[in-house]
Amino acid sequence: MPTELRSIAVAVDGSANADDALALAIDLARRYSASLTVLAIAPLPAAFVFPNEPTPPPVLESDTPRFRALVDAGVERARAAGVSAAEGICEEGPPVDTILALLHDHPVDLLVVGSRGLSTAKRILLGSVSAGLVNHAPCPVLVVRPKVTTP
């Protein structure tokens, strides 16, 4: 029995691969008459506190407004392409954990994400959002890889 795609989520972060993932998610939502949720997770600002520092560190500015704008643009793009059931969610936190929590609270049939294409060394040091989601998401995850250009 084929799996029905009634609800799709796509994670965006402003990268070219996330833009490709959004385009594919919009196409799938349109083809299957599925709802589409555009997700963006603004990373928490890093704060460094040194012991015995007499004054508190300055409050760092959040990237949340930029990520909210990405979500709004993604929802508008989906609606312009004919996906009437499009909504957006913007949260702040660690990307993998926050997306997994959102998927728990808002289950979907498919999650679409872009691959950042990190080198092996960076992937080992930083981890990979797409790998974390593939390994732990409660739904199938479609990872959109970078386009290969041929000479």
Summary of the structure (lengths in Angstrom):
residues: 151
radius of gyration: 17.1
end to end distance: 41.6
largest distance: 64.9
contacts: 442
relative contact order: 0.23
helix: 40%
strand: 19%
